[in-house]
Amino acid sequence: MTTAFDPIDLAGLRLPNRIAMAPMTRSRAFGPGLSPTPATAAYYAQRASAGLIVTEGVQPSVVGQGYPDTPGLHSDEQVAGWRAVTDAVHAAGGRIFAQLMHTGRIGHPSLLPGGLRPVGASPVAARGQVHTADGPRKYVVPEPLDEDGIRRTVKDHARAARNAVRAGFDGVEVHGANGYLLHQFLAPNSNTRTDAWGGGPESRARFAVEVVGAVADAIGAHRTGLRLSPGNSLGDIDEPEPEATYLALLRGLESVAPAYLHLVETGDRALTLELRKRFGGVLILNARTAGRPSGLPELALVEDGTADLVSYGALFLANPDLPRRLRAGGPFNTPDRATFYGGGERGYTDYPALDG
């Protein structure tokens, strides 16, 4: 029987176990030009025993930023900052992918320079508020991307992917989940377009297909993953019948053949199993749990074949040696939610590993 502690080949990259560190925004890009710091390198290196680390969301362009102090991969100084991180992770024996996260309409003009405004699939504002340096602010109506804007955004993702490879990453994960830009194109309530980028499932899936295809062309499909969260309501997304859209997306990706699909499970397990059946690569699952963080029970998802890898968020944040703790059945440090976003090294690099 295959277990979560067995190795797996990820399109030529050998992973020593099937326990992935999920991407988690930490808002600590205090280096030059929103670049990572030495503390960032220490944080990820501490967690190098993961089968695969996927970084916090990294904006592929200036306008892709939606939160304070999140890092980018669109400048030379950011590339240099991330090189220190990947060097530290590789020196500790780890493997690390950068997650490219364009937040689209989730953001605010006060977070952007030069009079830029958030962009989106359509001029539809998300309900709710975003945290800024001036406190909570309502989301604004985004600038809808025209044809040139769409092509430019696709190129931005490809350029950021090449920057990731320059920075020493083993690959990139394109963020198509959690209400951000790709998800905004996928969802019918945030994509009200009537052109070739909206309307039916295939048209709404087209932008995600083109972004993933451009990234794969830039750095190789074996270095490319995609994160999805069908039916997830984050960012004021409404997908009442997601199956048709996501099956259309997988059909569009057949010729691209990305290395993995990373599912954030928010709905029915039946859709997860259907997507697994239709996808030819490795499936990483961030499983839906009822009112608790992912933990020991999710290891069985590898054993029963539901997923190839399982990813852990908050539990990995608080337990730098999580694979060892999972194998031992615990104990586990408790995540301090008050230190999740921003701040210094408390709640970042000071969670202890097991003795011995």
C-alpha positions in Angstrom: 0.0 0.0 0.0 1.3 3.5 -0.9 1.5 5.9 2.0 2.1 9.6 2.4 5.7 8.8 3.5 6.7 7.1 0.2 8.5 8.9 -2.5 6.9 10.0 -5.8 8.2 11.2 -9.2 6.7 14.6 -10.1 7.5 14.9 -13.8 11.1 14.0 -13.2 11.5 15.7 -9.8 11.9 13.1 -7.1 9.9 14.0 -4.0 10.9 12.0 -0.8 7.4 12.0 0.6 3.8 13.0 -0.4 3.3 15.7 2.1 3.2 19.2 0.6 3.4 22.6 2.2 0.5 24.6 0.9 0.9 28.2 -0.1 0.2 30.7 2.7 0.3 34.5 2.5 2.5 35.8 5.3 2.8 39.5 4.3 6.5 39.9 5.3 8.1 41.0 2.0 10.1 43.7 3.7 13.2 43.5 1.5 14.0 46.0 -1.3 11.0 46.4 -3.7 8.8 43.8 -2.0 11.4 41.1 -2.0 11.9 38.4 0.6 14.2 38.8 3.5 16.7 36.5 5.3 13.9 35.6 7.6 11.9 34.3 4.6 14.8 32.1 3.7 15.0 30.7 7.2 11.2 30.1 7.3 11.2 28.0 4.1 14.4 26.2 4.9 13.0 25.1 8.2 10.3 23.3 6.3 12.5 21.6 3.7 11.5 18.1 4.8 8.2 18.7 2.9 7.9 16.6 -0.2 7.2 19.8 -2.0 7.0 23.4 -0.7 4.7 25.8 -2.6 5.5 29.4 -1.6 3.1 32.1 -0.5 1.4 33.9 -3.4 3.9 35.9 -5.5 2.6 38.6 -7.8 3.7 38.3 -11.4 3.3 42.0 -12.1 2.9 45.3 -10.2 -0.8 45.4 -10.8 -1.2 41.8 -9.5 -0.7 42.8 -5.9 -3.7 42.7 -3.7 -2.4 42.8 -0.1 0.3 44.8 1.8 3.8 43.5 1.9 3.4 40.5 -0.4 6.4 39.6 -2.6 6.8 39.8 -6.4 8.7 38.1 -9.1 8.8 40.9 -11.7 12.0 42.7 -10.8 15.7 41.8 -10.6 15.9 42.7 -6.9 13.0 40.3 -6.3 14.7 37.6 -8.2 17.8 38.1 -6.1 15.8 38.0 -2.9 14.2 34.7 -3.9 17.5 33.2 -4.9 18.6 33.4 -1.3 15.4 31.5 -0.4 15.8 28.7 -2.9 19.5 28.3 -2.1 18.6 27.9 1.6 15.9 25.4 0.8 18.0 23.3 -1.6 20.9 23.4 0.9 18.5 21.8 3.4 17.5 19.1 0.9 14.2 20.6 -0.1 12.2 21.2 -3.3 10.3 24.5 -3.8 7.8 25.9 -6.3 6.8 29.6 -6.5 3.1 30.2 -6.6 2.2 33.0 -9.1 -0.8 34.8 -7.7 -2.4 37.7 -9.6 -5.2 38.9 -7.3 -7.2 40.7 -10.0 -10.1 42.6 -8.5 -9.2 41.6 -4.9 -7.1 44.6 -3.9 -7.3 48.4 -3.8 -5.8 51.3 -5.6 -4.0 52.4 -2.4 -1.9 49.3 -2.7 -0.7 50.1 -6.2 1.7 52.7 -7.5 1.2 55.3 -10.2 -2.5 55.6 -10.2 -3.0 51.9 -11.2 -6.3 50.2 -10.4 -7.1 46.6 -9.8 -8.1 44.7 -13.0 -10.6 41.9 -13.5 -12.5 39.9 -16.1 -15.5 42.3 -15.9 -16.3 45.6 -14.2 -17.9 43.8 -11.2 -16.7 44.7 -7.7 -16.4 42.0 -5.1 -18.5 42.5 -2.0 -16.4 43.0 1.1 -13.3 44.8 2.2 -9.5 44.4 1.9 -6.9 45.3 4.5 -4.7 48.2 3.5 -2.2 50.4 5.3 -5.1 52.8 6.0 -7.3 50.0 7.4 -10.1 48.1 5.8 -11.3 49.5 2.5 -14.2 48.4 0.2 -13.2 46.7 -3.0 -13.5 48.9 -6.0 -14.9 48.2 -9.5 -11.9 46.7 -11.4 -10.7 47.8 -14.8 -11.9 45.1 -17.2 -9.0 43.6 -19.1 -9.4 44.3 -22.9 -7.8 42.0 -25.4 -4.4 43.8 -25.1 -4.6 43.7 -21.4 -5.3 39.9 -21.4 -2.4 39.3 -23.7 -0.1 41.4 -21.5 -1.3 39.6 -18.4 -0.6 36.2 -19.9 2.9 37.4 -20.9 3.4 38.7 -17.3 2.8 35.2 -16.0 5.3 33.7 -18.4 7.9 36.3 -17.6 7.5 35.8 -13.9 7.8 32.0 -14.5 11.1 32.6 -16.2 12.2 34.8 -13.3 11.3 32.0 -10.9 13.6 29.6 -12.7 16.3 32.3 -12.7 15.8 32.6 -8.9 16.4 28.9 -8.5 12.9 27.6 -8.1 12.1 24.0 -9.2 8.9 25.2 -10.8 5.9 27.3 -10.5 2.3 26.9 -9.4 -0.3 29.1 -11.2 -2.9 30.3 -8.8 -6.4 29.7 -10.3 -8.2 29.5 -7.0 -9.6 31.4 -4.0 -11.3 34.2 -5.9 -8.2 35.7 -7.6 -7.8 36.7 -11.3 -8.0 33.3 -13.0 -10.9 32.3 -10.8 -12.6 35.5 -11.6 -12.5 34.5 -15.3 -13.8 31.0 -14.4 -16.8 32.1 -12.4 -20.0 33.4 -14.0 -20.7 36.1 -11.4 -17.4 37.8 -11.8 -17.1 37.1 -15.6 -20.0 38.7 -17.4 -18.2 39.0 -20.7 -19.9 38.2 -24.0 -16.7 38.0 -26.1 -14.4 35.0 -26.6 -13.3 35.2 -22.9 -16.7 34.8 -21.3 -20.1 33.2 -21.7 -20.0 29.4 -21.7 -17.7 27.1 -19.8 -15.1 26.8 -22.5 -14.8 30.6 -23.0 -14.6 31.3 -19.2 -11.9 28.6 -19.0 -9.9 30.1 -21.9 -7.9 32.6 -19.8 -6.7 30.0 -17.4 -5.7 27.6 -20.2 -3.7 30.4 -21.9 -1.9 31.4 -18.8 -0.9 27.9 -17.9 0.0 27.2 -21.5 2.2 30.3 -21.6 4.0 29.3 -18.4 4.5 25.8 -19.6 6.0 27.2 -22.9 8.3 29.4 -20.9 9.7 26.9 -18.4 8.4 23.5 -19.4 5.2 21.7 -18.5 7.2 19.5 -16.1 7.8 22.6 -14.0 4.2 23.9 -14.1 1.4 23.2 -11.7 -2.1 24.7 -11.3 -4.1 25.4 -8.2 -7.9 25.3 -8.4 -10.8 25.5 -5.9 -14.1 24.6 -7.6 -17.1 26.1 -5.9 -15.0 28.2 -3.5 -16.8 31.4 -2.4 -13.7 33.3 -1.4 -13.5 36.7 -3.0 -17.3 36.9 -3.6 -17.2 34.1 -6.1 -20.4 32.2 -7.0 -20.1 28.9 -8.9 -23.4 27.1 -8.4 -22.6 24.4 -11.0 -18.8 24.2 -11.3 -18.4 20.8 -12.9 -18.9 21.9 -16.5 -16.4 24.8 -16.2 -13.7 22.7 -14.6 -14.1 19.8 -17.0 -13.8 22.3 -19.8 -10.7 23.6 -18.2 -9.1 20.2 -18.0 -10.0 19.5 -21.7 -8.3 22.7 -22.6 -5.2 21.7 -20.7 -4.8 18.2 -22.3 -2.3 19.5 -24.8 -0.4 21.5 -22.2 -0.1 18.5 -19.7 1.0 20.4 -16.6 2.9 18.4 -14.0 0.3 18.6 -11.3 -3.1 19.9 -10.3 -3.5 21.2 -6.7 -7.1 21.1 -5.6 -8.5 23.1 -2.7 -11.5 21.1 -1.9 -14.5 23.2 -0.9 -17.4 21.2 -2.2 -18.4 17.6 -3.0 -15.7 14.9 -3.0 -17.4 13.5 -6.1 -16.1 16.4 -8.2 -12.6 15.9 -6.8 -12.7 12.3 -7.9 -14.0 13.2 -11.3 -11.3 15.8 -11.9 -8.7 13.2 -10.7 -10.0 10.7 -13.2 -9.8 13.3 -16.0 -6.4 14.8 -15.2 -3.3 12.9 -16.4 -0.8 14.3 -14.0 -0.2 14.3 -10.3 -3.0 15.4 -8.0 -2.2 17.3 -4.8 -5.2 17.7 -2.5 -5.9 20.2 0.2 -8.8 18.3 1.5 -12.1 19.7 2.8 -12.4 19.1 6.6 -15.3 19.8 8.8 -14.4 22.6 11.2 -10.9 21.6 11.8 -7.5 22.0 10.1 -6.1 19.2 8.0 -4.2 16.6 10.1 -3.6 12.9 10.6 -6.8 11.7 9.0 -5.8 13.2 5.6 -2.9 10.8 5.3 -5.4 8.2 4.4 -6.2 10.1 1.2 -2.9 8.9 -0.3 -3.5 5.3 0.9 -6.9 5.0 -0.7 -5.8 6.6 -3.9 -7.9 9.8 -3.7 -4.8 11.9 -4.1 -1.1 11.5 -4.9 0.0 14.1 -2.3 -1.8 15.9 0.5 -1.1 19.5 1.3 -1.1 21.2 4.7 -1.4 24.9 5.5 -1.7 26.1 9.0 -0.3 22.9 10.5 2.8 23.3 8.4 3.1 26.9 9.3 3.3 25.9 13.0 5.2 22.7 12.6 8.4 23.1 10.6 9.1 19.3 10.8 5.5 18.3 10.0 6.3 15.1 8.0 8.2 13.8 11.1 5.4 14.7 13.4 2.7 13.2 11.1 4.7 9.9 11.0 4.9 9.9 14.8 1.3 10.8 15.3 2.2 14.2 16.9 2.5 16.2 19.1 1.7 19.3 17.1 2.4 23.0 17.8 -0.8 25.1 17.7 -0.8 27.9 15.0 -1.0 31.4 16.4 -3.5 33.1 14.1 -2.6 36.6 15.4 0.8 36.3 13.7 -0.3 34.9 10.4 0.0 38.2 8.4 2.7 40.7 8.9 5.0 41.2 11.9 8.4 39.9 12.6 9.9 36.5 13.4 7.4 35.7 16.2 5.0 33.2 14.7 7.2 32.9 11.7 10.6 31.3 12.3 10.2 30.6 16.1 8.0 27.5 16.0 10.1 24.7 17.5 10.9 21.4 15.9 10.8 18.1 17.9 13.9 17.4 20.0 16.2 14.6 18.9 
